[in-house]
Amino acid sequence: MVNRFSHLVIPGVLAAGVIAIGPGLPRAEAAPPALEVVDPQAAGLSVERLGHIDAVVAEGISRGQMPGCVVLVGARGRIAWLKAYGSRRLVPDPAPMSTDTVFDLASLTKPIATATCVMTLIEQGRLPIDDPIARHIPEFAVNGKDTITVRQLLTHQGGVIPDNPLRDFQDGPQLAFERIHQLKLTAEPGTKFIYSDVGFLVLGELVERVSGQPLDKYAQATIFEPLGMTETMFLPTEPLRVRAAVTQQRDGRWMQGEVHDPRSFELGGVAGHAGLFSTAADLAKYAQMLINGGQLGGARVLCQETVALMRTPVEVSSGLRALGWDVRTGYSSNRGDLFSDQAFGHGGFTGTAIWIDPQLDLFVIFLSNRVHPEGKGAVNALAGRIGTIAAASIFCSPGE
């Protein structure tokens, strides 16, 4: 399918390649504080309607959809709902969920870390959005992949397979990427939406090639540190691991603060498709930054034009995507029914979801460890119901 948004470019100074912000450039003297937690009514939301979240979550826990979760609803620049439910661990010894629980974000890594890093490089003029990947990673050009562009990988239209075999990753990162570079196409680039971890592994590699820094270091310097997201990182520190929700077992040990995704694990825990950890409060800062057009407090991560480009809907073969984000596709079951057409979001395999609606001035963060203990939970529909409740709770329009 032809991309009817392919004509879009970043206007003004960005088109000229002028650097707006980047590593080593001046930033705010102090990172912005955590978003203020207020009574829902102070943020224009109905307490009574938001209260239905309790029943929805209780039902999900009773049905074994997840052991527990953290739900955060933000509106008008503040946190209107932040609650922990259930357990962060059921076995070997139970532990209650808390609002500061650290979660393995799984595929939320794609938009929050990898795509955002790519957008900073686009903004800096170092990575034109329609550049062929092979211009920066020449080894990737083989087997018909020479024309795949940055834009196509961001929207899962590169024509690459969803995943290559796990055995390709078990001889170290260098050989893993050599094998990824040799992969063949499964569709002509730009013609078909194929949700692909491989595509975002390559984008993570691209960030390193263009920036000169590993993905985790670059993301930390350009996104998380400026926003004061001190509990967001790949390879969480020991204090964060202690607070992490437990997922499943690997080699006889419970994964707690250790990446669940097996390919990311084989790559050392840092990869473009999975590996990021965070808390609800930290993610609220990120979501508000995007609603604000790329800045929070005195910290600017992206300019307004870049944010607008990132969230502009792109028509794909099975719906609408954005650059790194879902809009309306078969992956949107965790999307609230009452969100506006401006809403964008994403989900993660471990039981995570985030949806941001600039028109409603609303964002909803749902974090669970639905794979604990045996990988049988299912939360996408539940997260979508919570998003619907959040949007239905708005009792006055933003700005009133």
Backbone hydrogen bonds in HBPLUS format (Angstrom, degrees):
<---DONOR---> <-ACCEPTOR-->    atom                        ^
c    i                          cat <-CA-CA->   ^        H-A-AA   ^      H-
h    n   atom  resd res      DA  || num        DHA   H-A  angle D-A-AA Bond
n    s   type  num  typ     dist DA aas  dist angle  dist       angle   num
A0006-SER N   A0003-ASN O   3.15 MM   3  5.44 160.4  2.19 118.0 118.1     1
A0008-LEU N   A0005-PHE O   3.05 MM   3  5.82 169.8  2.06 125.0 128.3     2
A0015-ALA N   A0012-GLY O   3.16 MM   3  5.67 127.1  2.45 109.9 121.1     3
A0016-ALA N   A0013-VAL O   3.14 MM   3  5.16 129.5  2.41  94.0 107.4     4
A0018-VAL N   A0013-VAL O   3.18 MM   5  5.61 162.9  2.21 157.3 152.0     5
A0017-GLY N   A0014-LEU O   2.84 MM   3  4.97 156.3  1.90 105.4 113.2     6
A0025-LEU N   A0022-GLY O   3.05 MM   3  5.59 164.1  2.08 136.5 138.8     7
A0079-ILE N   A0036-GLU O   2.79 MM  43  5.96 170.4  1.80 156.8 159.6     8
A0038-VAL N   A0079-ILE O   2.89 MM  41  6.11 161.2  1.93 158.7 163.5     9
A0042-ALA N   A0039-ASP O   2.86 MM   3  5.46 136.2  2.06 119.9 131.5    10
A0043-ALA N   A0040-PRO O   2.89 MM   3  5.26 147.9  1.99 108.7 119.0    11
A0045-LEU N   A0040-PRO O   2.95 MM   5  4.99 163.5  1.98 134.7 132.6    12
A0044-GLY N   A0041-GLN O   3.03 MM   3  4.89 163.3  2.06 104.8 107.3    13
A0395-PHE N   A0044-GLY O   3.07 MM 351  5.93 164.3  2.09 147.6 152.5    14
A0046-SER N   A0393-SER O   2.71 MM 347  4.89 147.3  1.81 131.1 142.3    15
A0050-LEU N   A0046-SER O   3.04 MM   4  6.19 167.1  2.06 150.2 154.3    16
A0051-GLY N   A0047-VAL O   2.97 MM   4  6.07 139.9  2.13 143.4 154.1    17
A0052-HIS N   A0049-ARG O   3.06 MM   3  5.69 162.3  2.09 116.0 121.2    18
A0053-ILE N   A0050-LEU O   2.92 MM   3  5.77 165.5  1.94 125.2 129.9    19
A0054-ASP N   A0051-GLY O   3.16 MM   3  5.77 140.6  2.32 112.9 120.2    20
A0056-VAL N   A0052-HIS O   3.17 MM   4  6.48 162.8  2.20 153.7 158.4    21
A0057-VAL N   A0053-ILE O   2.94 MM   4  6.12 167.1  1.96 160.3 162.9    22
A0058-ALA N   A0054-ASP O   2.93 MM   4  6.07 161.9  1.96 147.5 153.3    23
A0059-GLU N   A0055-ALA O   2.98 MM   4  6.10 156.9  2.03 146.1 151.8    24
A0060-GLY N   A0056-VAL O   3.08 MM   4  6.34 153.9  2.15 141.6 148.8    25
A0061-ILE N   A0057-VAL O   2.91 MM   4  6.22 158.5  1.96 158.6 163.6    26
A0062-SER N   A0058-ALA O   2.97 MM   4  6.14 162.4  2.00 148.3 153.4    27
A0063-ARG N   A0059-GLU O   3.02 MM   4  6.19 139.4  2.19 142.9 153.2    28
A0065-GLN N   A0060-GLY O   2.86 MM   5  5.16 156.2  1.92 166.8 159.8    29
A0064-GLY N   A0061-ILE O   3.04 MM   3  5.10 159.0  2.08 105.4 111.6    30
A0378-ALA N   A0065-GLN O   3.10 MM 313  4.99 126.2  2.41 110.9 124.9    31
A0087-SER N   A0067-PRO O   2.90 MM  20  5.34 169.7  1.91 120.2 123.0    32
A0069-CYS N   A0085-TYR O   2.96 MM  16  5.31 147.9  2.07 131.4 139.2    33
A0085-TYR N   A0069-CYS O   2.83 MM  16  5.31 157.6  1.88 167.9 169.2    34
A0070-VAL N   A0367-LEU O   2.82 MM 297  5.22 148.5  1.92 147.6 158.0    35
A0367-LEU N   A0070-VAL O   3.01 MM 297  5.22 166.5  2.03 156.3 159.7    36
A0071-VAL N   A0083-LYS O   2.99 MM  12  5.57 161.3  2.03 160.3 165.5    37
A0083-LYS N   A0071-VAL O   3.06 MM  12  5.57 157.1  2.12 152.0 158.8    38
A0072-LEU N   A0365-ILE O   2.95 MM 293  5.05 163.4  1.98 150.7 153.7    39
A0365-ILE N   A0072-LEU O   2.83 MM 293  5.05 170.6  1.84 157.1 159.6    40
A0073-VAL N   A0081-TRP O   2.81 MM   8  4.93 153.0  1.88 138.6 145.0    41
A0080-ALA N   A0073-VAL O   2.83 MM   7  5.69 146.4  1.94 152.4 163.7    42
A0081-TRP N   A0073-VAL O   3.21 MM   8  4.93 140.0  2.38 143.6 141.8    43
A0074-GLY N   A0363-PHE O   2.86 MM 289  5.15 169.9  1.87 154.0 157.5    44
A0363-PHE N   A0074-GLY O   2.92 MM 289  5.15 152.2  2.00 143.9 145.6    45
A0075-ALA N   A0078-ARG O   2.86 MM   3  5.52 152.0  1.94 157.8 165.7    46
A0078-ARG N   A0075-ALA O   3.04 MM   3  5.52 161.1  2.08 116.1 122.1    47
A0076-ARG N   A0361-ASP O   3.15 MM 285  5.60 153.0  2.22 145.2 151.9    48
A0097-MET N   A0086-GLY O   2.94 MM  11  5.63 169.1  1.95 130.6 127.6    49
A0088-ARG N   A0095-ALA O   2.91 MM   7  5.79 142.8  2.05 138.7 150.6    50
A0246-VAL N   A0088-ARG O   3.09 MM 158  6.26 155.1  2.15 155.3 160.9    51
A0089-ARG N   A0095-ALA O   3.35 MM   6  5.10 150.8  2.45 145.7 139.9    52
A0095-ALA N   A0089-ARG O   2.90 MM   6  5.10 148.1  2.00 145.8 141.7    53
A0101-THR N   A0098-SER O   3.04 MM   3  5.39 158.9  2.09 120.5 120.1    54
A0102-VAL N   A0243-ARG O   3.06 MM 141  5.66 161.8  2.09 116.9 122.7    55
A0245-ALA N   A0102-VAL O   2.87 MM 143  6.15 151.8  1.95 170.1 168.3    56
A0103-PHE N   A0278-SER O   2.83 MM 175  5.54 171.3  1.84 158.9 159.8    57
A0278-SER N   A0103-PHE O   3.07 MM 175  5.54 148.6  2.18 142.7 152.0    58
A0105-LEU N   A0276-LEU O   2.91 MM 171  5.68 156.5  1.97 154.5 161.7    59
A0108-LEU N   A0105-LEU O   3.11 MM   3  5.31 169.0  2.12 130.2 129.0    60
A0109-THR N   A0106-ALA O   3.02 MM   3  6.00 165.5  2.05 125.7 130.4    61
A0110-LYS N   A0107-SER O   2.98 MM   3  5.44 145.3  2.10 109.0 116.7    62
A0112-ILE N   A0108-LEU O   3.10 MM   4  6.06 157.6  2.15 160.1 162.5    63
A0113-ALA N   A0109-THR O   3.01 MM   4  5.20 151.3  2.10 127.0 135.9    64
A0114-THR N   A0109-THR O   3.11 MM   5  6.46 153.7  2.18 158.5 165.2    65
A0115-ALA N   A0110-LYS O   2.73 MM   5  5.97 167.1  1.74 166.7 171.0    66
A0116-THR N   A0111-PRO O   3.20 MM   5  6.14 133.4  2.43 139.7 149.1    67
A0117-CYS N   A0113-ALA O   2.94 MM   4  6.05 155.7  2.00 150.1 157.3    68
A0118-VAL N   A0114-THR O   2.93 MM   4  6.24 160.6  1.96 154.0 159.6    69
A0119-MET N   A0115-ALA O   2.89 MM   4  6.16 154.8  1.96 148.1 154.9    70
A0120-THR N   A0116-THR O   3.05 MM   4  6.38 146.8  2.17 145.0 153.3    71
A0121-LEU N   A0117-CYS O   3.19 MM   4  6.54 151.9  2.27 148.4 155.5    72
A0121-LEU N   A0118-VAL O   3.10 MM   3  5.18 118.6  2.49  96.6 111.4    73
A0122-ILE N   A0118-VAL O   2.92 MM   4  6.25 148.8  2.02 149.3 159.0    74
A0123-GLU N   A0119-MET O   2.87 MM   4  6.04 161.7  1.91 147.5 152.5    75
A0124-GLN N   A0120-THR O   2.97 MM   4  6.16 144.9  2.10 139.2 148.4    76
A0126-ARG N   A0121-LEU O   3.05 MM   5  5.40 139.6  2.22 167.6 167.2    77
A0125-GLY N   A0122-ILE O   3.03 MM   3  5.25 156.4  2.08 106.5 113.9    78
A0131-ASP N   A0128-PRO O   3.00 MM   3  5.28 160.9  2.04 117.8 118.6    79
A0151-ARG N   A0129-ILE O   2.96 MM  22  5.53 137.2  2.15 171.1 165.1    80
A0150-VAL N   A0131-ASP O   3.09 MM  19  6.02 141.4  2.24 159.2 169.2    81
A0135-ARG N   A0132-PRO O   3.03 MM   3  5.53 156.1  2.08 112.4 119.6    82
A0133-ILE N   A0148-ILE O   2.81 MM  15  6.07 161.8  1.84 159.7 161.9    83
A0136-HIS N   A0133-ILE O   2.95 MM   3  5.73 148.2  2.05 121.6 128.8    84
A0137-ILE N   A0133-ILE O   2.90 MM   4  6.03 147.9  2.00 144.0 153.1    85
A0140-PHE N   A0137-ILE O   2.95 MM   3  5.68 159.8  1.99 125.9 132.0    86
A0141-ALA N   A0138-PRO O   3.15 MM   3  5.69 168.0  2.16 118.3 122.1    87
A0145-LYS N   A0142-VAL O   3.33 MM   3  5.74 157.4  2.38 110.1 116.3    88
A0148-ILE N   A0145-LYS O   3.38 MM   3  5.60 157.6  2.44 107.0 113.1    89
A0153-LEU N   A0149-THR O   3.14 MM   4  6.51 156.2  2.20 150.2 155.4    90
A0154-LEU N   A0150-VAL O   3.02 MM   4  6.27 159.6  2.07 154.8 160.9    91
A0155-THR N   A0151-ARG O   3.14 MM   4  6.37 137.1  2.33 143.4 153.7    92
A0157-GLN N   A0152-GLN O   2.67 MM   5  4.68 171.4  1.67 154.9 152.2    93
A0156-HIS N   A0153-LEU O   3.18 MM   3  4.89 167.6  2.20 103.0 105.6    94
A0324-GLY N   A0154-LEU O   3.08 MM 170  4.97 143.7  2.21 128.1 127.3    95
A0194-ILE N   A0156-HIS O   2.89 MM  38  5.53 161.7  1.92 163.7 167.1    96
A0190-GLY N   A0157-GLN O   2.68 MM  33  4.98 166.8  1.70 167.2 168.4    97
A0186-THR N   A0159-GLY O   2.77 MM  27  5.49 178.2  1.77 173.9 174.5    98
A0197-ASP N   A0162-PRO O   2.92 MM  35  5.50 136.2  2.11 135.7 142.8    99
A0198-VAL N   A0162-PRO O   3.24 MM  36  5.95 154.8  2.31 135.2 142.0   100
A0168-ASP N   A0165-PRO O   2.98 MM   3  5.60 153.0  2.05 114.6 122.3   101
A0169-PHE N   A0166-LEU O   2.93 MM   3  5.56 164.8  1.95 121.1 126.2   102
A0170-GLN N   A0167-ARG O   3.33 MM   3  5.28 165.9  2.35 104.9 109.0   103
A0176-ALA N   A0172-GLY O   3.05 MM   4  6.18 152.4  2.13 149.7 158.3   104
A0177-PHE N   A0173-PRO O   2.99 MM   4  6.21 160.5  2.03 156.6 158.4   105
A0178-GLU N   A0174-GLN O   3.06 MM   4  6.30 149.1  2.16 142.2 151.6   106
A0179-ARG N   A0175-LEU O   2.97 MM   4  6.17 152.4  2.05 147.5 153.5   107
A0180-ILE N   A0176-ALA O   3.02 MM   4  6.33 147.7  2.13 140.1 149.6   108
A0181-HIS N   A0177-PHE O   2.88 MM   4  6.03 159.8  1.92 148.1 152.7   109
A0182-GLN N   A0179-ARG O   3.21 MM   3  5.13 130.4  2.47  92.6 105.4   110
A0183-LEU N   A0180-ILE O   3.13 MM   3  5.36 161.7  2.16 109.4 115.2   111
A0191-THR N   A0188-GLU O   3.15 MM   3  5.79 151.9  2.23 149.2 148.0   112
A0200-PHE N   A0197-ASP O   3.08 MM   3  5.29 120.1  2.45  99.8 114.1   113
A0201-LEU N   A0197-ASP O   2.85 MM   4  6.18 141.7  2.00 150.7 163.0   114
A0201-LEU N   A0198-VAL O   3.14 MM   3  4.99 123.2  2.47  92.6 107.6   115
A0202-VAL N   A0198-VAL O   3.01 MM   4  6.32 156.0  2.07 153.0 158.5   116
A0203-LEU N   A0199-GLY O   3.03 MM   4  6.35 147.2  2.14 135.0 144.5   117
A0204-GLY N   A0200-PHE O   2.92 MM   4  6.04 151.8  2.00 139.3 146.1   118
A0205-GLU N   A0201-LEU O   3.05 MM   4  6.35 151.7  2.13 142.2 149.8   119
A0206-LEU N   A0202-VAL O   2.78 MM   4  6.05 147.1  1.88 145.0 155.5   120
A0207-VAL N   A0203-LEU O   2.96 MM   4  6.27 152.5  2.04 148.9 154.2   121
A0208-GLU N   A0204-GLY O   3.35 MM   4  6.66 156.6  2.40 141.3 146.5   122
A0209-ARG N   A0205-GLU O   2.94 MM   4  6.27 158.7  1.99 151.7 157.9   123
A0210-VAL N   A0206-LEU O   2.93 MM   4  6.08 166.6  1.95 158.8 161.2   124
A0211-SER N   A0207-VAL O   2.87 MM   4  5.74 162.9  1.90 148.6 154.5   125
A0212-GLY N   A0208-GLU O   2.87 MM   4  5.23 143.4  2.00 132.8 141.7   126
A0218-TYR N   A0214-PRO O   2.94 MM   4  6.15 167.7  1.96 165.8 169.9   127
A0219-ALA N   A0215-LEU O   2.88 MM   4  5.98 166.1  1.90 154.3 158.4   128
A0220-GLN N   A0216-ASP O   3.02 MM   4  6.07 154.9  2.08 139.7 146.9   129
A0221-ALA N   A0217-LYS O   3.02 MM   4  6.22 157.3  2.08 146.0 151.6   130
A0222-THR N   A0218-TYR O   2.93 MM   4  6.02 155.7  1.99 153.0 159.2   131
A0223-ILE N   A0219-ALA O   2.90 MM   4  5.42 151.4  1.99 141.9 147.3   132
A0224-PHE N   A0219-ALA O   3.21 MM   5  6.54 155.3  2.27 147.1 153.4   133
A0225-GLU N   A0220-GLN O   2.86 MM   5  5.62 160.7  1.90 151.7 155.8   134
A0227-LEU N   A0223-ILE O   3.28 MM   4  6.35 151.1  2.37 143.7 151.5   135
A0229-MET N   A0224-PHE O   2.80 MM   5  4.80 158.9  1.84 154.6 151.7   136
A0228-GLY N   A0225-GLU O   3.03 MM   3  5.02 155.9  2.09 105.2 112.9   137
A0232-THR N   A0229-MET O   3.33 MM   3  5.56 153.9  2.40 115.9 114.0   138
A0233-MET N   A0277-PHE O   3.05 MM  44  5.48 148.2  2.16 139.3 149.0   139
A0277-PHE N   A0233-MET O   2.94 MM  44  5.48 151.1  2.03 131.8 140.3   140
A0240-LEU N   A0237-THR O   3.04 MM   3  5.37 123.8  2.37 106.0 120.2   141
A0241-ARG N   A0237-THR O   2.88 MM   4  6.18 154.1  1.95 154.9 163.6   142
A0242-VAL N   A0238-GLU O   3.07 MM   4  6.28 154.6  2.14 156.6 161.3   143
A0243-ARG N   A0240-LEU O   3.06 MM   3  5.21 130.7  2.32 100.1 112.9   144
A0244-ALA N   A0241-ARG O   3.08 MM   3  4.96 160.9  2.12 103.1 108.8   145
A0247-THR N   A0255-MET O   3.00 MM   8  5.59 162.6  2.04 159.1 164.7   146
A0255-MET N   A0248-GLN O   2.77 MM   7  5.66 168.8  1.78 166.6 168.4   147
A0250-ARG N   A0253-ARG O   2.76 MM   3  5.41 155.0  1.82 155.3 161.8   148
A0253-ARG N   A0250-ARG O   3.10 MM   3  5.41 163.8  2.13 113.0 118.1   149
A0265-PHE N   A0261-ASP O   2.99 MM   4  6.16 154.7  2.06 148.7 156.6   150
A0266-GLU N   A0262-PRO O   3.03 MM   4  6.22 155.8  2.10 140.2 145.6   151
A0267-LEU N   A0263-ARG O   3.08 MM   4  6.33 134.2  2.29 139.3 151.6   152
A0267-LEU N   A0264-SER O   3.06 MM   3  5.01 129.7  2.32  93.7 107.8   153
A0269-GLY N   A0264-SER O   2.73 MM   5  4.98 155.9  1.78 151.3 143.9   154
A0268-GLY N   A0265-PHE O   2.99 MM   3  5.19 159.1  2.03 112.2 114.6   155
A0283-LEU N   A0279-THR O   3.06 MM   4  6.31 164.2  2.08 153.2 157.6   156
A0284-ALA N   A0280-ALA O   2.95 MM   4  6.20 138.9  2.12 145.1 156.8   157
A0285-LYS N   A0282-ASP O   3.04 MM   3  5.34 126.3  2.34 102.6 115.4   158
A0286-TYR N   A0282-ASP O   3.33 MM   4  6.79 155.1  2.39 146.1 152.2   159
A0287-ALA N   A0283-LEU O   2.90 MM   4  6.16 167.2  1.91 155.0 157.8   160
A0288-GLN N   A0284-ALA O   2.95 MM   4  6.07 163.1  1.97 149.3 153.8   161
A0289-MET N   A0285-LYS O   2.94 MM   4  6.10 148.8  2.04 144.7 153.5   162
A0290-LEU N   A0286-TYR O   3.19 MM   4  6.60 151.4  2.27 149.4 155.6   163
A0291-ILE N   A0287-ALA O   3.06 MM   4  6.41 159.4  2.10 149.4 155.3   164
A0292-ASN N   A0288-GLN O   2.86 MM   4  6.00 149.0  1.95 147.2 155.7   165
A0294-GLY N   A0289-MET O   2.73 MM   5  5.06 150.9  1.81 152.6 152.7   166
A0293-GLY N   A0290-LEU O   3.03 MM   3  5.10 160.1  2.07 106.1 111.1   167
A0301-VAL N   A0294-GLY O   2.79 MM   7  5.49 155.4  1.85 171.0 176.9   168
A0302-LEU N   A0294-GLY O   3.20 MM   8  4.42 166.3  2.22 123.0 127.3   169
A0296-LEU N   A0299-ALA O   2.80 MM   3  5.34 158.3  1.84 157.6 165.0   170
A0299-ALA N   A0296-LEU O   2.91 MM   3  5.34 156.7  1.96 139.9 137.9   171
A0306-THR N   A0303-CYS O   3.07 MM   3  5.38 122.5  2.41 104.2 118.3   172
A0307-VAL N   A0303-CYS O   3.13 MM   4  6.50 160.2  2.17 156.7 162.2   173
A0308-ALA N   A0304-GLN O   2.91 MM   4  6.13 160.2  1.95 151.5 157.4   174
A0309-LEU N   A0305-GLU O   2.97 MM   4  6.17 154.9  2.04 143.0 149.5   175
A0310-MET N   A0306-THR O   2.87 MM   4  6.09 157.9  1.92 148.8 155.3   176
A0311-ARG N   A0307-VAL O   3.09 MM   4  6.32 150.9  2.18 151.4 156.9   177
A0312-THR N   A0309-LEU O   3.36 MM   3  5.28 160.3  2.40 100.8 106.5   178
A0323-LEU N   A0310-MET O   2.96 MM  13  4.92 140.9  2.12 144.1 152.8   179
A0314-VAL N   A0321-ARG O   2.58 MM   7  5.15 154.7  1.64 157.9 160.3   180
A0321-ARG N   A0314-VAL O   2.97 MM   7  5.15 165.0  1.99 147.7 150.2   181
A0316-VAL N   A0319-GLY O   2.92 MM   3  5.42 173.6  1.92 148.8 150.8   182
A0319-GLY N   A0316-VAL O   3.37 MM   3  5.42 166.5  2.39 115.9 112.2   183
A0320-LEU N   A0328-ARG O   2.74 MM   8  4.94 163.9  1.77 136.1 141.6   184
A0327-VAL N   A0320-LEU O   3.25 MM   7  5.35 135.4  2.46 145.6 136.5   185
A0328-ARG N   A0320-LEU O   2.93 MM   8  4.94 169.5  1.94 134.5 137.6   186
A0322-ALA N   A0325-TRP O   2.89 MM   3  4.83 157.9  1.94 141.4 136.8   187
A0324-GLY N   A0322-ALA O   2.89 MM   2  5.84 107.4  2.43 119.1 102.9   188
A0326-ASP N   A0345-GLY O   2.82 MM  19  5.31 166.1  1.84 172.4 168.6   189
A0345-GLY N   A0326-ASP O   3.02 MM  19  5.31 161.3  2.05 144.3 149.7   190
A0332-SER N   A0329-THR O   3.12 MM   3  5.44 156.5  2.18 119.1 119.1   191
A0335-ARG N   A0332-SER O   2.97 MM   3  5.23 154.7  2.04 119.9 120.1   192
A0339-PHE N   A0336-GLY O   3.38 MM   3  5.57 170.8  2.39 110.4 111.9   193
A0343-ALA N   A0340-SER O   3.18 MM   3  5.63 168.0  2.19 114.3 118.1   194
A0344-PHE N   A0356-ILE O   2.98 MM  12  5.54 154.4  2.05 149.9 156.9   195
A0356-ILE N   A0344-PHE O   2.84 MM  12  5.54 171.2  1.85 166.1 167.2   196
A0346-HIS N   A0354-ILE O   2.95 MM   8  5.70 144.7  2.07 151.7 162.9   197
A0354-ILE N   A0346-HIS O   3.02 MM   8  5.70 155.2  2.08 161.2 167.4   198
A0348-GLY N   A0352-THR O   2.76 MM   4  4.80 143.2  1.89 141.5 136.9   199
A0351-GLY N   A0348-GLY O   2.97 MM   3  5.70 164.7  2.00 124.1 129.1   200
A0352-THR N   A0348-GLY O   3.32 MM   4  4.80 158.7  2.37 119.8 126.1   201
A0370-ARG N   A0350-THR O   2.96 MM  20  5.94 118.8  2.35 147.3 156.7   202
A0368-SER N   A0351-GLY O   2.92 MM  17  4.92 126.8  2.21 124.6 139.0   203
A0353-ALA N   A0366-PHE O   2.80 MM  13  5.14 142.8  1.94 157.6 159.7   204
A0366-PHE N   A0353-ALA O   2.88 MM  13  5.14 177.7  1.89 156.7 156.8   205
A0355-TRP N   A0364-VAL O   3.02 MM   9  5.38 158.1  2.06 150.7 157.8   206
A0364-VAL N   A0355-TRP O   2.89 MM   9  5.38 158.3  1.93 154.9 162.2   207
A0357-ASP N   A0362-LEU O   2.77 MM   5  5.26 167.0  1.79 177.3 174.4   208
A0361-ASP N   A0357-ASP O   2.93 MM   4  5.90 115.6  2.36 139.8 157.8   209
A0362-LEU N   A0357-ASP O   3.13 MM   5  5.26 166.2  2.15 141.8 145.3   210
A0372-HIS N   A0369-ASN O   2.93 MM   3  5.74 169.8  1.94 129.5 132.7   211
A0377-GLY N   A0370-ARG O   3.22 MM   7  4.69 128.3  2.50 150.9 150.2   212
A0375-GLY N   A0371-VAL O   2.61 MM   4  3.76 140.8  1.76 127.8 130.4   213
A0383-ALA N   A0379-VAL O   2.81 MM   4  6.02 162.7  1.84 163.6 167.6   214
A0384-GLY N   A0380-ASN O   2.98 MM   4  6.25 151.8  2.07 146.3 154.4   215
A0385-ARG N   A0381-ALA O   2.96 MM   4  6.29 148.2  2.07 144.8 153.0   216
A0386-ILE N   A0382-LEU O   3.07 MM   4  6.42 153.7  2.14 149.5 156.2   217
A0387-GLY N   A0383-ALA O   3.03 MM   4  6.34 153.0  2.10 145.1 152.4   218
A0388-THR N   A0384-GLY O   2.98 MM   4  6.28 150.2  2.07 145.9 153.9   219
A0389-ILE N   A0385-ARG O   2.96 MM   4  6.26 157.3  2.02 149.0 154.8   220
A0390-ALA N   A0386-ILE O   2.92 MM   4  6.17 158.7  1.97 149.4 155.3   221
A0391-ALA N   A0387-GLY O   3.04 MM   4  6.29 162.9  2.07 149.0 152.6   222
A0392-ALA N   A0388-THR O   2.90 MM   4  6.06 155.5  1.96 147.6 155.1   223
A0393-SER N   A0389-ILE O   2.99 MM   4  6.11 123.1  2.32 141.0 154.7   224
A0393-SER N   A0390-ALA O   3.21 MM   3  5.21 143.0  2.35  95.8 106.4   225
A0394-ILE N   A0391-ALA O   3.35 MM   3  5.79 168.4  2.36 111.2 114.7   226
A0400-GLU N   A0397-SER O   3.06 MM   3  5.77 162.1  2.10 142.9 145.2   227
